[in-house]
């Protein structure tokens, strides 16, 4: 009883208000706010690089649609068991949750490549400008999971544990009342990654190559995501029947992109030492 009183409450409904068939959900609002903030920050970063900030707004028409398609496709493919019995219209009901961040990054990057080619600018320069805003948007978007009472972790008695309604608890956890708010952990980590990227972009501007900041973003985000995945208990696609798929993906990306960043600058450091 004491633990339940010390935990954080969840909202009673994922819907802000509803008029007839139209419903405004907190999940969609969080995503929209994330896009707005990311566009603003990307514009600032582009201006700092000597480009027009309006490029950030123009790129939305390519990056956001393909990002949504990629995010939903990743979720549906990796969690198809949720839709096997009745795939339509369930696979299209994005407002109920179900967007895979890694799929969104891949889809959005394809949109970025198309936009950069049309506007004759470096895609890696644009990716670097987008990276801080992108991870900040993820931090905001994660709060949609709070309102949907989803993507939480193992049962916990910590003061910041979140209470989950019985109908939203996974099978086998009906007796537990509060759980790790893994969406909150990831949101906090995303804000930290955003601040790191902004610092690196300014502190090491003379040493960075186009694409370095985006590579660093993937590595740092995946590093934090790895530890979040170790706490989560929601249904997930498994590799080998035991390993959570996103746990494997995040570990490979964290290490792989860190290695890419090191390899990109290994020759630079060698030349710097030889010139002394």
C-alpha positions in Angstrom: 0.0 0.0 0.0 2.8 2.4 0.9 4.6 1.6 -2.3 1.5 2.3 -4.3 1.1 5.7 -2.6 4.7 6.6 -3.3 4.5 5.8 -7.0 3.6 8.1 -9.9 0.0 8.0 -11.3 -0.8 7.3 -14.9 -3.4 9.4 -16.7 -7.0 8.0 -16.7 -7.3 8.2 -20.5 -5.0 8.5 -23.5 -7.5 10.9 -25.1 -7.4 14.6 -24.5 -10.9 15.3 -25.8 -13.3 13.8 -28.3 -15.9 15.3 -30.6 -17.9 12.6 -32.4 -15.5 10.3 -34.3 -12.6 12.8 -33.9 -10.3 12.2 -30.9 -7.2 14.2 -30.0 -4.8 11.8 -28.3 -1.8 12.8 -26.1 0.3 10.4 -28.1 -0.2 12.4 -31.3 0.2 15.7 -29.5 3.6 14.6 -28.1 4.8 13.6 -31.6 3.6 16.9 -33.0 5.4 18.9 -30.3 8.5 16.9 -30.9 8.4 17.7 -34.7 7.9 21.4 -34.0 10.8 21.5 -31.5 13.1 19.5 -33.8 12.4 21.8 -36.7 13.2 24.9 -34.7 16.5 23.4 -33.4 17.4 22.1 -36.8 16.9 25.6 -38.3 19.1 27.1 -35.6 21.9 24.6 -36.4 21.6 25.2 -40.1 22.0 28.9 -39.6 25.0 28.3 -37.4 26.5 26.4 -40.3 25.8 29.2 -42.8 22.7 27.9 -44.4 19.1 29.1 -44.5 17.1 28.0 -41.5 14.0 27.5 -43.7 15.7 24.4 -45.1 14.5 22.7 -41.9 10.9 23.4 -42.6 11.2 22.4 -46.3 12.8 19.1 -45.4 9.8 18.1 -43.3 7.8 17.2 -46.4 10.3 14.5 -47.2 11.6 13.4 -43.8 8.4 13.2 -41.7 6.2 11.1 -44.1 9.0 8.6 -44.8 10.0 8.6 -41.2 6.4 7.6 -40.1 6.3 4.9 -42.8 9.6 3.5 -41.6 8.7 3.7 -37.9 5.3 2.0 -38.4 6.8 -0.7 -40.8 9.5 -1.5 -38.2 6.9 -1.9 -35.5 4.5 -4.0 -37.6 7.3 -6.3 -38.9 8.9 -6.9 -35.6 5.6 -7.2 -33.6 3.5 -8.8 -36.3 2.0 -11.3 -33.7 0.0 -8.4 -32.5 -1.8 -8.1 -35.8 -1.7 -11.6 -37.2 -5.3 -12.4 -36.3 -6.8 -9.2 -37.5 -4.2 -7.1 -39.5 -6.6 -4.6 -41.0 -7.1 -1.9 -40.0 -4.9 -2.5 -37.0 -1.6 -2.1 -38.9 -2.6 1.5 -39.8 -3.8 2.6 -36.3 -0.8 4.7 -35.5 -2.7 6.8 -32.9 -2.9 3.7 -30.6 0.9 3.6 -30.4 3.4 1.4 -32.2 6.2 3.4 -33.8 9.7 1.9 -34.0 12.4 4.6 -33.6 15.0 2.7 -35.5 12.6 2.3 -38.4 11.8 6.0 -38.2 15.4 6.9 -38.4 16.0 4.7 -41.5 12.9 6.0 -43.2 13.6 9.6 -42.3 17.2 9.3 -43.5 15.9 8.1 -46.9 13.7 11.2 -47.0 16.8 13.3 -46.1 18.8 11.8 -49.0 16.0 12.6 -51.4 15.7 16.2 -50.2 19.4 16.8 -50.1 19.8 15.6 -53.7 16.9 17.9 -54.9 18.4 20.9 -53.1 22.0 20.0 -54.0 23.4 20.1 -50.4 25.5 17.6 -48.5 23.2 15.0 -46.9 25.7 14.4 -44.1 25.8 18.1 -43.3 22.0 18.1 -43.1 22.0 14.9 -41.0 24.4 16.6 -38.5 22.1 19.6 -38.3 19.1 17.4 -37.7 20.6 15.0 -35.1 20.3 17.2 -32.0 16.7 18.2 -32.8 15.8 14.6 -33.7 16.9 13.1 -30.4 15.2 16.0 -28.5 12.0 15.1 -30.5 12.4 11.5 -29.3 12.6 12.8 -25.7 9.3 14.6 -26.1 7.6 11.8 -28.1 8.4 9.2 -25.4 5.8 10.9 -23.1 3.2 9.6 -25.5 4.0 6.2 -24.0 3.2 7.6 -20.6 -0.3 8.6 -21.6 -0.8 5.3 -23.4 0.4 3.4 -20.3 2.9 1.4 -22.4 6.6 0.5 -22.7 7.2 0.4 -19.0 9.7 -1.9 -17.2 9.7 -4.5 -14.5 7.8 -4.0 -11.3 9.4 -1.5 -8.9 8.8 0.0 -5.5 10.9 3.1 -6.3 9.3 6.5 -5.5 9.3 7.3 -9.2 7.8 4.0 -10.3 4.6 4.4 -12.3 1.2 2.9 -11.5 -0.3 1.0 -14.4 -4.0 0.1 -14.7 -4.8 -3.6 -14.4 -6.0 -3.8 -18.1 -2.6 -2.5 -19.3 -0.4 -4.9 -17.3 1.3 -7.7 -19.2 0.3 -11.3 -18.5 1.9 -12.6 -15.3 2.0 -9.2 -13.7 -1.6 -8.7 -12.5 -0.5 -8.5 -8.9 2.1 -5.7 -9.5 0.8 -2.1 -9.3 3.9 0.0 -10.1 6.6 -0.4 -12.7 9.9 1.2 -13.9 9.0 4.2 -16.1 11.4 3.2 -18.9 9.9 5.8 -21.2 11.0 8.4 -18.6 14.5 6.9 -18.4 14.8 7.0 -22.2 13.4 10.6 -22.4 16.0 11.8 -19.9 18.8 10.1 -21.8 17.6 11.6 -25.0 17.9 15.1 -23.5 21.4 14.3 -22.3 22.4 13.1 -25.8 21.0 16.3 -27.3 23.1 18.4 -25.0 26.2 16.3 -25.7 25.7 16.8 -29.5 25.2 20.5 -29.2 28.4 20.8 -27.1 30.5 18.6 -29.4 29.2 20.5 -32.5 30.6 23.7 -31.0 33.6 22.6 -29.0 35.1 20.5 -31.8 33.7 22.3 -34.8 37.2 22.5 -36.4 37.8 18.8 -36.1 34.4 17.3 -37.1 33.7 15.8 -40.5 30.3 15.9 -42.1 28.3 13.0 -40.7 30.2 12.8 -37.4 27.4 14.2 -35.3 24.8 11.9 -36.8 27.1 8.9 -36.3 27.6 10.0 -32.7 23.9 10.4 -32.2 23.1 6.8 -33.3 25.9 5.4 -31.1 24.9 7.4 -28.0 21.2 6.9 -28.3 21.7 3.2 -28.9 24.0 3.0 -25.8 21.2 4.3 -23.6 18.5 2.3 -25.3 20.5 -0.9 -24.6 20.1 -0.4 -20.8 16.5 0.7 -21.1 15.7 -2.5 -23.0 17.1 -4.6 -20.1 14.3 -3.3 -17.9 11.4 -3.6 -20.4 8.8 -6.4 -20.1 6.5 -5.5 -22.9 6.1 -8.0 -25.8 9.0 -7.8 -28.2 10.4 -9.8 -31.1 13.0 -12.2 -30.0 16.2 -13.4 -31.5 17.1 -17.0 -30.8 13.9 -17.2 -28.7 15.4 -15.4 -25.7 17.1 -12.1 -26.7 15.0 -9.0 -27.1 15.4 -7.9 -30.7 15.9 -4.2 -29.8 18.4 -5.1 -27.2 20.5 -6.8 -29.9 19.9 -4.0 -32.4 20.9 -1.3 -30.0 24.1 -3.1 -28.8 25.2 -3.6 -32.4 24.5 0.0 -33.4 26.1 1.5 -30.3 29.3 -0.4 -30.8 29.3 -0.3 -34.6 28.7 3.4 -35.0 31.3 4.2 -32.2 33.8 2.1 -34.3 32.8 4.0 -37.4 33.5 7.3 -35.7 36.8 6.2 -34.4 37.9 4.9 -37.8 36.8 8.1 -39.5 39.3 10.0 -37.3 42.1 7.5 -36.9 43.9 8.8 -39.9 43.4 12.4 -38.8 45.0 11.8 -35.4 47.9 10.0 -37.1 48.6 12.9 -39.4 48.3 15.4 -36.5 51.0 13.5 -34.6 53.3 13.2 -37.6 53.0 17.0 -38.3 54.3 17.8 -34.8 
